[in-house]
């Protein structure tokens, strides 16, 4: 049967989600745990998408096929007893064989956390980007409005992006602040390599005044990565939720 799981992980100790030749990855740890549960049989895992080094997840979705007749409600406990402490299975359910964690996903929500305190909080240094500079939130929101909708986001993705179709739809970008912690939430039908982190870097430039909100449309139309802001660090980024039809 095919099992769909929602997992969370602390990206601090990982080089990324996808298996790497000589570095620790989330996928590798998941497959090692499943192999132990399957008495040494290799079990391949498919995820909704990749996350980079240091990037965290609260709602990553994976699937795999298994011959084991473990009830779906017992999968989290069975795997969590084997997995390292920086990965946890939150939920599991049996799904049709046609389900695919990546290809059936119809949208995602990412969140980016920024620590605005004058002195970096040592307890959040791996989980929020320390940015101790004055920010004009209204200007950041005004700039973000220009990114809502369907656009070619070539200027907002890494030059290493291999995907040719770079048209994506962003449905919402919002900000919330609690004390010194600023959170950007962004939802869309899909995201390119480093897209959320480049958007965050560009909106920070708008917040400091080095970029005007009205410059964002020109950036989009330029399709030129050199016109947009820097790539914000990975440790402030969280894959918050993956959406599926039904």
Secondary structure, DSSP 8 states (H G I E B T S, - for coil): -EEEEEEEE-GGG-SBSS--SSS--HHHHHHHHHHHHTTT-----EES---BTT-EEEEEEEEEE------GGGHHHHHHTTS-TTEEEEEEEEE-TT--TTTTEEEEEEEEEEE--SS--TTSTTTSEE--S---HHHHHHHHHTTSEEEE-GGGS-TT---S--EEEEEEEEEEEETTEEEEEEEES---TTHHHHHHHHHHHHHHTSS-GGGHHHHHHHT-GGGS-----GGGEEEEEEEE--
